[in-house]
Every structure is written in structure tokens, then in C-alpha cells.
């Protein structure tokens, strides 16, 4: 689905590079940033070939699953749109977690970042108000040469971007991006009574906070916690 600057599918070229790396550096771990849309979910439900299986077979040892989320409820790629059943979304993600836990019982294991992040938070044994550090220690550079708090804000004019030249590395509070702090405070008030708050990597993106989004975050934690508990009881080694 992704094309290069010549408008040609880039998949085959990427596979060549991945195979070259694995052939020449077999112990080098490969991490995939996997963005899935409502269409990916529909494809899985019709073929039952999961995207994480494809990436694992290519040689990736860890995967970060990032859903397509937009403020437009009529966007057909948006996993929280009217075009995507939340039951289907949960099945797609839950089946990915199942594949990961099943891989831990084989020599060809792989990890999904959601699990690693949750395990690390539990192992730290400290309650923290965890928010994504977008706009503070992490930024996105747009094709227009401007810095945004994160890629989710591209094209959003409420939180005005700033150019690289205007960025003051000594005091980010002088930058336009500092107004994202206000959004953080709003989200803290929204999340303060949720049981999942200490475990959730809460998103500052204004279009993401909704009951669907929060229900999905709770589902992720519940599903992973249940699988982690079962895995520990079965005596399977689990790393974090």
C-alpha cells in the first residue's frame, strides 16, 4: 500500500533490504513500526493472515503497533470511525497479542511494544502520571520543514508548528509547542479517575480522547494482564 517517490510499491524493495540485513547480520534485532488502519483489520478478518505474522516471518523481532486515529469519524482508515467495528478492532489486536505469547514458547519469539511497555511499568512498582512526551522531548518533522508535537498534529493549526530555525533548545517553554502543556493538564483531569491511568501511555492528541479510545486502552491492559498472568502460571519465561 505504501509507495515511493516514483509512485511504485515499496514493499519488494524493503524486503530486499531486510533480507540483506538478516543474511549479513543474523543476530541484529530488527524493530518494525507497524501502522494499521481499518482496512488492515478488514483484510485480516477475510484472510486470517495477520500483519504481525508477516513481519515476524520477514525477520522482525519486535513490533510497535500504531493504529490510524484521526478526528474524522467518517475517515475510512480511522480505526475509531463509523467504518470499523470496535469488536473487530479488539479481535485484530487481541489475536496479535496471542501470536506474540505463543511465540514465547518457541525459538522464534517476537515482542509487541504494548506488552514491553506494560511489563516495564508493572516492574517499576511505582505509580506515575505517564503521558506521552510528544512536544517535550519528542517532535515530528513535517514535509513542510516545520516541527510538530507529533505526527498526529500535522495539519492541525490549533497547536501552531515552529520551524527548526526558531526552536530554542535551551528553553522549550519559549517555543510555540509549549502550549501542548495545556492539553496535558486537560488530559490529566480527564484520566484521574480511571483505573488504567498508571498503566496507560496516555495520548495528548485532542482527537484521540474519546470513550472509544479509552475503552480500547483499557481493553489492551486487561487483555495483556490476563495473558501475562496465564503465561507466568504456566511457567513460560517472560522478559521485559
C-alpha positions in Angstrom: 0.0 0.0 0.0 2.9 2.4 0.6 4.6 3.8 -2.5 7.9 5.6 -3.1 8.6 8.9 -4.8 8.0 7.2 -8.2 4.6 6.1 -7.1 5.7 2.5 -7.2 5.0 0.0 -4.4 8.0 0.0 -2.0 7.3 -3.4 -0.3 9.6 -5.5 -2.5 12.5 -3.2 -2.1 12.1 -3.1 1.6 12.0 -6.9 1.7 15.4 -7.0 -0.2 17.0 -4.7 2.4 15.6 -6.7 5.3 16.8 -10.0 3.8 20.3 -8.5 3.2 20.5 -7.4 6.9 19.4 -10.8 8.2 21.8 -12.6 5.9 24.8 -10.5 6.8 23.9 -9.7 10.5 21.7 -12.6 11.6 21.8 -11.5 15.3 21.0 -7.9 14.6 17.5 -7.2 16.1 15.0 -5.6 13.7 12.1 -3.4 15.0 9.1 -2.6 12.9 6.8 0.4 13.3 3.5 -1.1 12.1 0.7 1.3 11.3 -2.6 -0.4 10.9 -5.8 1.0 9.6 -9.4 -0.1 9.5 -8.7 -1.7 6.1 -5.9 -3.8 7.6 -8.4 -5.1 10.1 -10.9 -6.0 7.4 -8.2 -7.7 5.4 -7.3 -9.8 8.4 -10.9 -10.9 9.0 -11.2 -12.0 5.4 -7.9 -13.8 5.1 -6.8 -14.6 8.7 -3.3 -13.8 7.8 -2.2 -11.4 10.5 0.2 -8.5 9.7 2.4 -9.3 12.7 2.9 -12.8 11.3 4.1 -11.3 8.0 6.6 -9.1 9.9 7.8 -11.9 12.1 8.4 -14.1 9.0 10.4 -11.3 7.5 12.7 -11.4 10.4 11.5 -8.7 12.8 11.9 -9.4 16.5 9.8 -6.6 17.9 6.9 -4.6 16.6 5.2 -1.4 17.6 1.5 -1.5 16.6 0.2 2.0 16.0 -3.5 2.4 15.0 -4.6 5.1 12.5 -6.5 7.6 14.5 -8.0 10.8 13.0 -10.6 13.3 14.3 -12.8 12.5 11.3 -15.4 9.8 12.3 -16.1 9.3 8.5 -12.4 8.6 7.6 -12.4 5.0 6.3 -8.9 4.4 7.5 -9.6 5.6 11.1 -9.9 2.6 13.5 -12.3 4.7 15.6 -14.5 5.6 12.7 -18.0 4.5 11.8 -16.5 2.1 9.3 -14.7 0.0 11.9 -16.4 -2.2 14.4 -14.7 -2.0 17.8 -15.2 -5.7 18.3 -13.2 -6.2 15.1 -10.5 -3.8 16.3 -10.2 -5.7 19.6 -10.1 -9.1 17.8 -7.3 -7.9 15.5 -5.2 -6.6 18.4 -6.0 -9.4 20.7 -5.1 -12.0 18.1 -1.8 -10.2 17.6 -1.1 -10.5 21.4 -2.0 -14.2 21.3 0.5 -14.7 18.5 3.2 -13.0 20.5 2.6 -15.1 23.6 2.5 -18.2 21.5 5.9 -17.3 20.0 7.4 -17.1 23.5 7.1 -20.9 23.7 9.2 -21.3 20.5 12.7 -20.3 19.5 11.3 -17.7 17.1 9.8 -15.3 19.6 8.9 -11.7 19.0 7.7 -8.9 21.1 5.0 -6.3 20.7 5.8 -2.9 22.3 2.5 -2.7 24.1 3.5 -5.7 26.2 7.0 -4.5 26.9 5.8 -1.1 28.0 3.1 -2.5 30.3 5.6 -5.0 31.8 8.1 -2.3 32.5 5.5 -0.1 34.2 4.4 -3.0 36.4 8.0 -4.0 37.2 8.9 -0.4 38.2 6.3 -0.7 41.1 5.8 3.0 41.2 2.6 4.9 40.3 3.3 7.6 37.8 1.2 10.0 35.8 2.5 8.8 32.5 1.9 10.8 29.4 3.4 10.7 26.0 6.4 13.1 25.8 5.3 14.5 22.5 6.1 18.2 22.3 8.5 18.0 25.2 11.2 15.5 24.3 9.8 14.2 21.0 8.8 16.1 17.9 7.8 15.3 14.3 9.3 17.0 11.3 6.7 17.5 8.6 7.4 17.6 4.9 6.9 21.4 5.1 10.1 21.7 7.2 8.1 22.5 10.3 8.2 20.8 13.7 5.0 19.5 15.2 4.4 18.0 18.7 3.8 14.6 17.0 2.8 13.4 13.6 -0.8 13.3 14.7 -0.8 17.1 14.8 0.3 17.6 11.2 -2.1 20.0 9.5 -3.6 20.9 12.9 -3.4 24.7 13.3 -4.6 24.9 16.9 -1.1 24.0 18.1 0.9 26.0 15.7 4.1 24.4 14.4 7.5 26.0 14.6 10.5 25.9 12.2 13.8 24.2 13.2 15.5 27.6 13.0 13.1 29.1 15.5 13.4 26.2 18.1 15.2 27.3 21.2 17.0 24.2 22.5 17.8 25.8 25.9 14.2 26.6 26.9 11.4 24.8 25.2 8.9 27.0 27.1 9.7 29.8 24.8 8.6 27.8 21.8 5.1 27.7 20.4 5.0 24.0 21.1 4.8 24.7 24.8 1.1 25.3 24.6 0.8 21.5 24.4 1.3 21.6 28.2 -2.2 22.9 28.5 -3.5 19.9 26.7 -1.6 17.7 29.1 -3.3 19.3 32.1 -6.7 18.8 30.4 -6.0 15.1 29.9 -4.8 14.7 33.5 -8.2 15.9 34.7 -9.9 13.5 32.2 -7.9 10.5 33.3 -7.5 11.0 37.0 -10.4 8.6 38.0 -9.6 5.8 35.5 -8.1 2.6 37.0 -5.9 2.2 33.9 -4.3 5.6 34.2 -1.0 4.3 35.8 -0.6 1.7 33.0 -1.8 3.7 30.0 0.6 5.6 27.8 -1.9 8.4 27.6 -2.2 10.3 24.4 -2.3 14.1 24.3 -3.8 14.3 20.8 -7.1 16.1 21.2 -8.9 13.9 18.6 -7.9 10.7 20.4 -9.5 11.2 23.8 -13.0 9.7 23.5 -14.9 6.9 25.1 -13.9 4.6 22.3 -10.3 5.5 22.7 -10.3 5.0 26.5 -12.3 1.8 26.2 -9.7 0.5 23.8 -6.8 1.4 26.1 -8.5 -0.4 29.0 -9.0 -3.4 26.7 -5.3 -3.5 25.9 -4.3 -3.5 29.5 -6.9 -6.1 30.6 -6.0 -8.4 27.7 -2.3 -8.3 28.3 -2.6 -8.6 32.0 -4.7 -11.7 31.7 -2.3 -13.3 29.2 0.7 -12.3 31.3 -0.8 -13.9 34.4 -1.6 -17.1 32.5 1.8 -17.3 31.0 3.5 -16.8 34.4 1.3 -19.6 35.9 2.3 -21.9 33.0 6.0 -21.3 33.8 6.9 -19.7 30.5 9.8 -17.3 30.7 8.6 -13.7 30.1 11.1 -10.9 29.5 10.5 -7.2 29.8 
